[in-house]
Amino acid sequence: MNIYVCIKQVPDTETKIKLNPNQSGIDTTGIKWIVSPYDEFAVEEALRLKEKNPGSTVTVLSAGPSRVIEAIRTALATGADQGIHIEIPETADNHLTAKALAGALKKETQVDLIFTGKEAIDDGASQVSQLVAEYLHLPCVSVVNSIQYGNQTVQCKREIEGGSIEILESSMPVLIAAQKGLNEPRYASLPNILKAKKKEVKSLKLGDIGVSEADQKIRYKNFQLPPPKQAGKKISGDPTAQAKELVRILHAEAKVV
């Protein structure tokens, strides 16, 4: 079985974000980069499926500048077999990213199953998975937190509104976008981290897969950081005085009551 996982490298949630001088995006200097957490569930599911099906391979793909190879190496260190890096601009939108990933997958001899995370934590757009599936003319099931594998079929479960569970069955090949709860991602051991440095990561240019920067649909400008939070106000006195002062502030200053 040929299993593929599409991952994205994103800023660590604890990284302090700054804008670049022309405010067309973030300043990437000094940012700590990580694999998007939902993609970790996708990688783990691929590895577990591989372990249940001897002879299977797991290939990890990521589209972005050269720095994303580090994310691919992280996935290789957990047990993936090989990687594919598609070089696209830092400013690429979801459409160009999806088309690049799909273009790389089309070059593969056989694709049996594709895993992704349900969304990336930097933009939260939840678009790339569905777009990749569309370009490959494959079914797509997203926000999946349980999977049962059959003979060339998969049965996926996901939570929907009201706490209900939706069950969807699809033939293979299919793209499955992972939700938190699907599994518990493993940590990479030191020996596997060292082995990952020797595993193959194939690099592709846009021209190699029939895609160009003209496929980008959205370009961003004038990014703005949210305004800084105002300092809190401490109310002193006994509980009765504090309550009265709080009501006054909410009414006279905050004007919410």
matplotlib code that plots the C-alpha trace (Angstrom):
import matplotlib.pyplot as plt

x = [0.0, 1.3, 0.3, 0.9, 0.7, 0.6, 1.9, 2.5, 5.2, 3.7, 5.0, 5.0, 2.0, 4.3, 6.3, 5.9, 4.7, 6.1, 5.2, 7.7, 8.6, 6.0, 3.3, 2.7, 3.2, 5.0, 8.7, 10.0, 13.3, 13.8, 10.5, 10.4, 8.7, 6.8, 4.6, 1.0, -0.5, -3.4, -0.9, 0.8, -2.4, -2.3, 1.3, 0.6, -2.4, -0.3, 2.4, -0.1, -1.7, 1.7, 2.5, -0.7, 0.1, 3.7, 5.3, 3.5, 5.4, 4.6, 5.7, 5.4, 4.9, 5.2, 5.0, 6.8, 10.3, 13.4, 12.8, 9.9, 12.3, 12.9, 9.2, 9.5, 12.6, 10.5, 7.9, 10.7, 12.1, 8.8, 8.9, 7.9, 10.0, 10.6, 9.7, 8.8, 9.4, 7.7, 9.3, 6.7, 7.0, 6.6, 3.5, 1.7, -2.0, -4.1, -4.9, -1.3, -0.3, -3.0, -2.2, 1.5, 0.7, -1.7, 0.8, 3.5, 1.0, 0.1, 3.7, 3.6, 3.1, 0.3, -1.5, -3.7, -4.5, -3.7, -3.8, -3.8, -4.7, -8.1, -6.6, -3.3, -3.2, -1.7, -4.5, -7.2, -8.6, -9.4, -9.2, -6.1, -7.3, -10.5, -8.7, -6.1, -8.8, -10.6, -7.5, -6.9, -10.6, -10.7, -13.3, -12.5, -13.6, -12.6, -12.6, -12.2, -11.6, -12.1, -11.3, -12.1, -10.3, -11.9, -10.9, -10.4, -12.9, -12.7, -15.4, -14.8, -16.5, -16.7, -18.5, -21.1, -23.4, -25.3, -22.8, -24.0, -21.6, -21.6, -20.4, -19.2, -17.9, -15.7, -13.8, -10.1, -8.1, -9.4, -8.1, -8.8, -8.3, -7.5, -9.2, -7.8, -8.7, -8.0, -4.9, -2.0, 1.0, 4.3, 7.6, 10.7, 13.5, 17.1, 18.2, 15.3, 16.2, 19.7, 18.3, 15.9, 18.9, 19.8, 16.3, 15.5, 13.7, 13.0, 12.8, 10.5, 10.1, 6.8, 7.8, 8.4, 4.7, 3.1, 2.2, 3.3, 3.1, 0.3, -1.9, -1.9, -5.4, -4.9, -2.2, -2.1, -1.1, -1.4, -1.3, -2.2, -1.5, -4.4, -4.2, -2.4, -4.6, -5.3, -4.1, -6.6, -8.1, -8.0, -11.0, -10.2, -12.5, -14.9, -17.1, -20.1, -18.0, -16.3, -19.6, -20.9, -17.7, -17.8, -21.4, -20.4, -17.5, -19.5, -22.2, -20.3, -17.0, -17.4, -21.0, -22.0, -24.9]
y = [0.0, 3.4, 5.9, 9.6, 12.4, 16.1, 18.3, 22.0, 23.8, 26.5, 28.9, 27.6, 28.9, 30.4, 32.4, 36.1, 37.2, 40.4, 41.9, 42.5, 46.1, 46.5, 44.7, 42.1, 39.2, 38.1, 38.5, 35.0, 35.9, 34.0, 32.1, 28.6, 26.3, 23.1, 20.6, 21.7, 19.7, 18.2, 17.0, 15.0, 12.9, 12.3, 11.1, 8.9, 7.3, 6.6, 4.9, 2.8, 1.7, 0.9, -1.3, -3.3, -3.8, -5.2, -3.9, -0.5, 2.8, 6.2, 9.3, 12.7, 15.8, 19.5, 22.5, 25.7, 27.3, 25.2, 25.5, 23.0, 20.2, 20.3, 19.4, 16.5, 15.3, 15.5, 13.1, 10.8, 10.6, 9.1, 6.3, 7.7, 6.2, 9.1, 12.7, 15.1, 18.8, 21.0, 24.5, 27.3, 30.9, 31.9, 33.9, 31.1, 30.9, 27.7, 27.3, 27.3, 25.0, 22.5, 22.5, 21.9, 19.0, 17.5, 17.9, 16.1, 13.3, 12.9, 12.0, 9.1, 5.6, 4.6, 6.5, 4.3, 6.7, 10.3, 11.7, 15.4, 17.4, 19.0, 22.4, 24.3, 26.2, 29.4, 30.3, 27.8, 27.9, 24.2, 24.5, 22.6, 19.1, 19.5, 21.3, 18.5, 15.9, 17.9, 18.2, 14.5, 13.6, 11.7, 11.5, 13.5, 13.0, 15.7, 16.2, 12.4, 11.1, 7.3, 5.1, 1.4, -0.1, -2.7, -4.3, -1.2, 0.8, 3.0, 3.8, 7.2, 8.7, 12.3, 14.5, 16.9, 19.5, 18.4, 15.8, 13.3, 11.0, 10.9, 7.7, 7.9, 5.1, 5.6, 3.5, 3.8, 5.8, 8.6, 11.7, 11.7, 14.9, 14.1, 15.6, 15.6, 12.3, 10.1, 8.8, 9.7, 10.8, 9.2, 10.9, 10.4, 8.5, 9.7, 6.7, 7.5, 11.2, 10.2, 7.8, 10.4, 12.5, 9.8, 9.2, 10.5, 13.8, 14.5, 18.2, 19.4, 22.8, 24.1, 23.6, 19.9, 19.4, 21.7, 24.4, 28.1, 31.1, 32.3, 29.7, 31.8, 33.4, 35.5, 38.0, 39.6, 43.2, 45.5, 42.9, 44.3, 42.9, 43.0, 46.0, 45.4, 44.5, 47.2, 46.8, 45.4, 47.4, 46.2, 47.1, 47.4, 47.6, 45.2, 42.9, 45.3, 48.3, 46.2, 45.1, 48.7, 50.0, 47.1, 48.0, 51.6, 50.8, 48.5, 51.2, 54.4, 53.4, 50.2, 51.0, 47.4, 47.5]
z = [0.0, -1.0, 1.7, 1.4, 4.0, 3.2, 6.0, 6.6, 8.6, 10.8, 13.5, 17.0, 18.9, 21.5, 18.9, 18.9, 15.5, 13.9, 10.5, 7.8, 6.8, 4.1, 6.1, 3.3, 5.7, 8.8, 9.5, 9.5, 11.2, 14.4, 14.2, 15.7, 13.1, 13.9, 12.1, 12.2, 15.1, 13.1, 10.6, 13.3, 13.7, 9.9, 10.1, 13.0, 11.3, 8.2, 10.3, 12.1, 8.9, 7.5, 10.5, 9.9, 6.2, 5.7, 2.6, 2.7, 2.4, 3.9, 1.9, 3.4, 1.2, 2.0, -0.2, 0.8, 0.9, 1.6, 5.4, 5.2, 4.6, 8.4, 8.9, 6.5, 8.4, 11.6, 10.1, 8.7, 12.3, 13.5, 10.9, 7.5, 4.6, 2.3, 1.6, -1.2, -1.0, -3.6, -3.6, -3.7, -2.5, 1.1, 0.1, -1.7, -1.1, -0.4, -4.1, -5.3, -2.3, -3.1, -6.9, -6.1, -3.8, -6.2, -9.1, -7.1, -6.2, -9.9, -10.7, -8.3, -9.8, -7.4, -4.6, -2.4, 0.5, 1.4, 4.9, 5.9, 9.0, 9.0, 9.0, 9.5, 12.8, 11.2, 8.9, 9.9, 6.3, 6.0, 2.2, 1.1, 1.8, -0.2, -3.1, -3.4, -3.5, -6.2, -8.4, -8.0, -8.6, -5.4, -2.6, 0.5, 4.1, 6.6, 10.4, 10.9, 14.4, 13.8, 10.8, 10.1, 7.1, 4.8, 1.5, -0.7, 1.5, 4.5, 7.1, 8.7, 11.8, 12.7, 15.2, 13.9, 15.5, 18.6, 19.6, 16.9, 15.0, 11.2, 9.5, 6.0, 3.8, 0.8, -1.8, -2.0, -3.0, -0.8, 1.0, 4.8, 6.8, 10.5, 13.6, 17.1, 18.8, 15.8, 17.6, 19.9, 17.9, 18.8, 19.6, 17.5, 19.2, 19.0, 16.7, 14.4, 14.3, 13.1, 10.6, 9.2, 8.1, 5.6, 4.2, 0.8, 0.4, -3.3, -4.3, -7.1, -8.7, -9.9, -13.5, -12.7, -12.0, -14.5, -12.0, -12.0, -9.7, -11.9, -10.3, -7.1, -6.7, -3.6, -2.6, 0.8, 1.7, 4.7, 7.5, 10.9, 14.4, 16.8, 19.2, 22.5, 25.4, 27.9, 31.4, 33.8, 36.6, 40.2, 42.4, 46.1, 49.2, 50.8, 48.6, 48.7, 47.7, 45.0, 43.5, 43.4, 41.8, 39.2, 38.3, 37.9, 35.7, 33.5, 33.1, 33.0, 31.5, 29.6, 28.7, 28.6, 31.1]

ax = plt.figure().add_subplot(projection="3d")
ax.plot(x, y, z, "-o")
ax.set_aspect("equal")
plt.show()
